[in-house]
Every structure is written in structure tokens, then in C-alpha cells.
């Protein structure tokens, strides 16, 4: 018969790749943890981990079992959270993930607002790319994530938050090249700098700039919008900037932010979570709070 203790021991070893590290993570002795994993393997009828001098790696069976174990533990954590909440909204621990082009601009207003409105809430924050966040929330390592639509992941649901319009960021020294709002078609003559692959903002920019030839695109290894905008300020090209980032990123100077002609391209931000989770009221309350927050001021602030 399997047990939750065995599942937690197995998941910890799979996550850390090492029995000693997993034991420290769970605050148990290494022999006790090893015994739990061995008992689970005996019940399963075969090895789930390959022991090596430097640690442990999953066998093929172990990879399949891990996905199911994580699903079971995620459901257990949800049930435990529901029991502690006792009908209250946004109390206890909430693990929130955010994509990297949202976190620096949303968190400075979101975290103080949560502290004021829900003092009993203990927030944990993780920033990453969409694919990683989706995997973590599906596995129960995160409770919810803020990301950009379109987004489709089996077992996950979304609540739309707000539209975030895009603008064009160019070097300040080239401001005279444009007068007023920019047409999307004008991007065909621009050298666009994009984030590394894996960032949804890159995919959104490619979709918006469908007229731009591949030779006009530049990927310079940057993993943050702030770095891209410093490249723009240095005269290396132009880029798209979400409205929520305009105010913060314009403080460094060196860039000119221009609006697009209507209809302005935009992205839709949403809150994603497991469909089976018992905290829907928490997520709806969080979404309401996020919608009420002040956001980036747009090009006027950067003029």
C-alpha cells in the first residue's frame, strides 16, 4: 500500500536529484527517507530511481509515476489549504507565479495592496517563463500564475485580468523619425530587438510584427525587458514595450515610447490555476484586486 509519506519522499528526491538534499528538504534523516522510497519501489514492483554516486535520476517508470504523484500531492495540498481557510478569502499561504514581463511592474503595487487588504495572507512569489510556470502550477508547486493569453494547458482554467497595450520604444536620439502614432506596418523598416526564445513577449511581438522580415529581427541573448530597453537606448534598434512597463522603464532615459495607431496591438493578461483546486474564491478575489491596481501611465509619461 502506498502512503503520502512515500510520495513526498519520492517527489523530493526527484526534485533535488539527491537523497541527502531531499532529506534536508523534508527535515528527516537520510536513512528514513531512503526507506520510504525503497518501500514505494517494492510496492510498485520495480525501481523508480537509478542510484548513482553523484545522486539519483528517474527511471522511465519513475518519470511516469512522478507525474501522477505530483497530481495526488497537489490535490492533498489543496484540501489541506481549504481546511485551514475555514471559509475566509486569501488567508494562509498562496504561491503566485508571474511571467518575467509582468512581475517587475505588477509586484510593487500588488504586494503592498495584498498586505493591507489581507494581512493573514502569506505570499510566495516565483518569476519564470510561461512553460515553466504552467508546469509548476499543474504539478501543484504553485497555486496560480499571472501570464498572457492565449494559453491552453489541460487541467488549468483562467480568469482574465486586463488588456495591456503595446507601444514602440525607439532610441531617444531618433525621436524625430516619427510624428504621432505609429502604424504596425512601419515596423517593417525597423530593426527589432526581441527577448530570447521561451518568453511569451517574443512570440507576441513576432505575431504583431508579421510584416517584418527575419533579417530585421535581432535576438541578443537578453532575458529581461529592462536589458532590451537599455540596448534600444544604446541605438541598437527598437522593441515593443507593454504599457504596464512604460513608466518604470522610462526612468532610465535614452528611449522614446510611441503609441500605435488604433486598433492598438495588446496582450490579455490572465490568472491561471488548476481546475480542480478548491480555492476559486481566492483566485477571484485576487483577480479583482489586480484589476483595481494602478498601471503604467503610457507614452505620455515618457515624453
Secondary structure, DSSP 8 states (H G I E B T S, - for coil): ---HHHHHHHHHHHHHS-HHHHHHHHTS-HHHHHHHHHHHHHHHTS-SEEEETTEEEE-HHHHHHHHHHHHHHHHHHHHHHHHHHTT-SS-EEEEEEEEHHHHHHHHHHHHHHHHHH-TTEEEEEEEE-HHHHHHHHHHTS-SEEEEEES---TTEEEEEEEEEEEEEEEEGGGGGG--SSB-GGGGGGS-EEE--TT-HHHHHHHHHTTTS-GGGEEE-S--SHHHHHHHHHTTS-BEEEEHHHHHHHHTT-SEEEEEB-SS--EEEEEEEEETT-S-HHHHHHHHHHHHTS-----HHHH-
